[in-house]
């Protein structure tokens, strides 16, 4: 697959089957879910099953543990920030632009107000030509 084809969408890039962590769940539970699923980020969903944010393994370390907080007492919702997403029918270029603008490496994909997948760097590596992937990585990491 090469980017720029008019029929390619965020849905074509994403990994489906994303599981949310409930906003009321604790960070130790989030870490266990990440370990069990082999992922570094989880979308956070509220009781209405709507996306509230995303939490990364780095968030748990830097915003909880390094600050001296107990991950068994801090909830995923406490760290739910940066609600950035893309609609499933967005173009590949729109998805890349959203990630670059926000300096993020993972992007939730939404359809009918529900998360249906996540675009990660691994997904980009599978689908983008090397030169486009290298440009993306440079722009995202240069601003980090």
Helices and strands as residue ranges (DSSP letters): H 10-13, E 15-16, E 21-22, H 27-37, E 41-45, E 51-56, H 57-60, I 61-65, G 76-79, E 85-87, H 92-102, E 106-111, E 114-120, H 121-127, H 130-142
